[in-house]
Amino acid sequence: MQEVKMPTISMFYGILILMYFYDDKKHNCPHIHAEYGEYQASIAIDKA
């Protein structure tokens, strides 16, 4: 199976913000991924 890279939507101070725009099959909660060097985070976006 081939790995698909997430598109980078923003970059600042070495921090990458990534997000799949159409990922409704794998994840239910909307979220973004942040990467800085060796560090990674997944941040949920609450519904308002």
Distance bins in CASP14 RR format, pairs under 12 A and 6 or more apart:
PFRMAT RR
TARGET T0000
AUTHOR 0000-0000-0000
RMODE 2
METHOD distances of the structure
MODEL  1
4 18 0 0 0 0 0 1 0 0 0 0 0
4 20 0 0 0 0 1 0 0 0 0 0 0
4 22 0 0 0 0 0 1 0 0 0 0 0
4 23 0 0 0 0 0 1 0 0 0 0 0
4 26 0 0 0 0 0 1 0 0 0 0 0
5 16 0 0 0 0 0 1 0 0 0 0 0
5 18 0 0 0 0 1 0 0 0 0 0 0
5 19 0 0 0 0 0 1 0 0 0 0 0
5 20 0 0 0 0 0 1 0 0 0 0 0
5 33 0 0 0 0 0 1 0 0 0 0 0
5 35 0 0 0 0 0 1 0 0 0 0 0
6 16 0 0 0 0 1 0 0 0 0 0 0
6 17 0 0 0 0 1 0 0 0 0 0 0
6 18 1 0 1 0 0 0 0 0 0 0 0
6 19 1 0 0 1 0 0 0 0 0 0 0
6 20 1 0 1 0 0 0 0 0 0 0 0
6 21 0 0 0 0 1 0 0 0 0 0 0
6 22 0 0 0 0 0 1 0 0 0 0 0
6 23 0 0 0 0 1 0 0 0 0 0 0
6 26 0 0 0 0 0 1 0 0 0 0 0
6 27 0 0 0 0 0 1 0 0 0 0 0
6 31 0 0 0 0 0 1 0 0 0 0 0
6 32 0 0 0 0 1 0 0 0 0 0 0
6 33 1 0 0 1 0 0 0 0 0 0 0
6 34 0 0 0 0 0 1 0 0 0 0 0
6 35 0 0 0 0 1 0 0 0 0 0 0
6 40 0 0 0 0 0 1 0 0 0 0 0
6 42 0 0 0 0 0 1 0 0 0 0 0
7 16 0 0 0 0 0 1 0 0 0 0 0
7 17 0 0 0 0 0 1 0 0 0 0 0
7 18 1 0 0 1 0 0 0 0 0 0 0
7 19 1 0 0 1 0 0 0 0 0 0 0
7 20 1 0 0 1 0 0 0 0 0 0 0
7 21 1 0 0 1 0 0 0 0 0 0 0
7 22 0 0 0 0 0 1 0 0 0 0 0
7 23 0 0 0 0 0 1 0 0 0 0 0
7 32 0 0 0 0 0 1 0 0 0 0 0
7 33 0 0 0 0 0 1 0 0 0 0 0
8 14 0 0 0 0 0 1 0 0 0 0 0
8 15 0 0 0 0 0 1 0 0 0 0 0
8 16 1 0 1 0 0 0 0 0 0 0 0
8 17 1 0 0 1 0 0 0 0 0 0 0
8 18 1 0 1 0 0 0 0 0 0 0 0
8 19 0 0 0 0 1 0 0 0 0 0 0
8 20 0 0 0 0 0 1 0 0 0 0 0
8 32 0 0 0 0 0 1 0 0 0 0 0
8 33 0 0 0 0 1 0 0 0 0 0 0
8 34 0 0 0 0 0 1 0 0 0 0 0
8 35 0 0 0 0 1 0 0 0 0 0 0
9 15 0 0 0 0 0 1 0 0 0 0 0
9 16 0 0 0 0 1 0 0 0 0 0 0
9 17 1 0 1 0 0 0 0 0 0 0 0
9 18 1 0 0 1 0 0 0 0 0 0 0
9 19 1 0 1 0 0 0 0 0 0 0 0
9 20 0 0 0 0 0 1 0 0 0 0 0
9 21 0 0 0 0 1 0 0 0 0 0 0
9 32 1 0 0 1 0 0 0 0 0 0 0
9 33 0 0 0 0 1 0 0 0 0 0 0
9 34 0 0 0 0 0 1 0 0 0 0 0
10 16 1 0 0 1 0 0 0 0 0 0 0
10 17 1 0 1 0 0 0 0 0 0 0 0
10 18 0 0 0 0 1 0 0 0 0 0 0
10 19 0 0 0 0 1 0 0 0 0 0 0
10 32 0 0 0 0 1 0 0 0 0 0 0
10 33 0 0 0 0 0 1 0 0 0 0 0
10 34 0 0 0 0 1 0 0 0 0 0 0
10 35 0 0 0 0 0 1 0 0 0 0 0
11 17 1 0 0 1 0 0 0 0 0 0 0
11 18 0 0 0 0 1 0 0 0 0 0 0
11 34 0 0 0 0 0 1 0 0 0 0 0
11 35 0 0 0 0 1 0 0 0 0 0 0
11 36 0 0 0 0 0 1 0 0 0 0 0
12 34 0 0 0 0 0 1 0 0 0 0 0
12 36 0 0 0 0 0 1 0 0 0 0 0
13 34 0 0 0 0 0 1 0 0 0 0 0
13 36 0 0 0 0 1 0 0 0 0 0 0
13 37 0 0 0 0 0 1 0 0 0 0 0
14 34 0 0 0 0 0 1 0 0 0 0 0
14 35 0 0 0 0 1 0 0 0 0 0 0
14 36 1 0 0 1 0 0 0 0 0 0 0
14 37 1 0 0 1 0 0 0 0 0 0 0
14 39 0 0 0 0 0 1 0 0 0 0 0
15 32 0 0 0 0 0 1 0 0 0 0 0
15 33 0 0 0 0 0 1 0 0 0 0 0
15 34 1 0 1 0 0 0 0 0 0 0 0
15 35 1 0 0 1 0 0 0 0 0 0 0
15 36 1 0 1 0 0 0 0 0 0 0 0
15 37 0 0 0 0 1 0 0 0 0 0 0
15 39 0 0 0 0 1 0 0 0 0 0 0
15 40 0 0 0 0 0 1 0 0 0 0 0
15 41 0 0 0 0 1 0 0 0 0 0 0
15 43 0 0 0 0 0 1 0 0 0 0 0
16 32 0 0 0 0 0 1 0 0 0 0 0
16 33 0 0 0 0 1 0 0 0 0 0 0
16 34 1 0 0 1 0 0 0 0 0 0 0
16 35 1 0 1 0 0 0 0 0 0 0 0
16 36 1 0 0 1 0 0 0 0 0 0 0
16 37 0 0 0 0 1 0 0 0 0 0 0
16 39 0 0 0 0 0 1 0 0 0 0 0
16 40 0 0 0 0 1 0 0 0 0 0 0
16 41 0 0 0 0 0 1 0 0 0 0 0
17 31 0 0 0 0 0 1 0 0 0 0 0
17 32 1 0 1 0 0 0 0 0 0 0 0
17 33 1 0 0 1 0 0 0 0 0 0 0
17 34 1 0 1 0 0 0 0 0 0 0 0
17 35 0 0 0 0 1 0 0 0 0 0 0
17 36 0 0 0 0 0 1 0 0 0 0 0
17 40 0 0 0 0 0 1 0 0 0 0 0
17 41 0 0 0 0 0 1 0 0 0 0 0
17 42 0 0 0 0 0 1 0 0 0 0 0
17 43 0 0 0 0 1 0 0 0 0 0 0
17 45 0 0 0 0 0 1 0 0 0 0 0
18 31 0 0 0 0 0 1 0 0 0 0 0
18 32 1 0 0 1 0 0 0 0 0 0 0
18 33 1 0 1 0 0 0 0 0 0 0 0
18 34 1 0 0 1 0 0 0 0 0 0 0
18 35 1 0 0 1 0 0 0 0 0 0 0
18 36 0 0 0 0 0 1 0 0 0 0 0
18 40 0 0 0 0 1 0 0 0 0 0 0
18 41 0 0 0 0 0 1 0 0 0 0 0
18 42 0 0 0 0 1 0 0 0 0 0 0
18 43 0 0 0 0 0 1 0 0 0 0 0
19 27 0 0 0 0 0 1 0 0 0 0 0
19 30 0 0 0 0 1 0 0 0 0 0 0
19 31 1 0 0 1 0 0 0 0 0 0 0
19 32 1 0 1 0 0 0 0 0 0 0 0
19 33 1 0 0 1 0 0 0 0 0 0 0
19 34 0 0 0 0 1 0 0 0 0 0 0
19 35 0 0 0 0 0 1 0 0 0 0 0
19 42 0 0 0 0 0 1 0 0 0 0 0
19 43 0 0 0 0 0 1 0 0 0 0 0
19 44 0 0 0 0 0 1 0 0 0 0 0
19 45 0 0 0 0 1 0 0 0 0 0 0
20 26 0 0 0 0 1 0 0 0 0 0 0
20 27 1 0 0 1 0 0 0 0 0 0 0
20 30 0 0 0 0 1 0 0 0 0 0 0
20 31 0 0 0 0 1 0 0 0 0 0 0
20 32 0 0 0 0 1 0 0 0 0 0 0
20 33 0 0 0 0 1 0 0 0 0 0 0
20 42 0 0 0 0 0 1 0 0 0 0 0
21 27 0 0 0 0 0 1 0 0 0 0 0
21 30 0 0 0 0 0 1 0 0 0 0 0
21 32 0 0 0 0 0 1 0 0 0 0 0
22 30 0 0 0 0 0 1 0 0 0 0 0
23 29 0 0 0 0 0 1 0 0 0 0 0
23 30 0 0 0 0 1 0 0 0 0 0 0
23 31 0 0 0 0 1 0 0 0 0 0 0
23 32 0 0 0 0 0 1 0 0 0 0 0
23 33 0 0 0 0 0 1 0 0 0 0 0
23 42 0 0 0 0 0 1 0 0 0 0 0
24 30 0 0 0 0 1 0 0 0 0 0 0
27 33 0 0 0 0 0 1 0 0 0 0 0
27 42 0 0 0 0 1 0 0 0 0 0 0
27 44 0 0 0 0 1 0 0 0 0 0 0
27 45 0 0 0 0 0 1 0 0 0 0 0
28 44 0 0 0 0 0 1 0 0 0 0 0
28 45 0 0 0 0 0 1 0 0 0 0 0
28 47 0 0 0 0 0 1 0 0 0 0 0
29 42 0 0 0 0 1 0 0 0 0 0 0
29 43 0 0 0 0 0 1 0 0 0 0 0
29 44 1 0 1 0 0 0 0 0 0 0 0
29 45 1 0 0 1 0 0 0 0 0 0 0
29 46 0 0 0 0 1 0 0 0 0 0 0
29 47 0 0 0 0 1 0 0 0 0 0 0
30 42 0 0 0 0 0 1 0 0 0 0 0
30 43 0 0 0 0 1 0 0 0 0 0 0
30 44 1 0 0 1 0 0 0 0 0 0 0
30 45 1 0 1 0 0 0 0 0 0 0 0
30 46 0 0 0 0 1 0 0 0 0 0 0
30 47 1 0 0 1 0 0 0 0 0 0 0
30 48 0 0 0 0 0 1 0 0 0 0 0
31 41 0 0 0 0 1 0 0 0 0 0 0
31 42 1 0 1 0 0 0 0 0 0 0 0
31 43 1 0 1 0 0 0 0 0 0 0 0
31 44 1 0 1 0 0 0 0 0 0 0 0
31 45 1 0 1 0 0 0 0 0 0 0 0
31 46 0 0 0 0 0 1 0 0 0 0 0
31 47 0 0 0 0 0 1 0 0 0 0 0
32 40 0 0 0 0 0 1 0 0 0 0 0
32 41 0 0 0 0 1 0 0 0 0 0 0
32 42 1 0 0 1 0 0 0 0 0 0 0
32 43 1 0 1 0 0 0 0 0 0 0 0
32 44 0 0 0 0 1 0 0 0 0 0 0
32 45 1 0 0 1 0 0 0 0 0 0 0
33 39 0 0 0 0 0 1 0 0 0 0 0
33 40 1 0 0 1 0 0 0 0 0 0 0
33 41 1 0 0 1 0 0 0 0 0 0 0
33 42 1 0 1 0 0 0 0 0 0 0 0
33 43 1 0 0 1 0 0 0 0 0 0 0
33 44 0 0 0 0 0 1 0 0 0 0 0
33 45 0 0 0 0 0 1 0 0 0 0 0
34 40 1 0 0 1 0 0 0 0 0 0 0
34 41 1 0 1 0 0 0 0 0 0 0 0
34 42 1 0 0 1 0 0 0 0 0 0 0
34 43 1 0 0 1 0 0 0 0 0 0 0
35 41 1 0 0 1 0 0 0 0 0 0 0
35 42 0 0 0 0 0 1 0 0 0 0 0
35 43 0 0 0 0 0 1 0 0 0 0 0
END
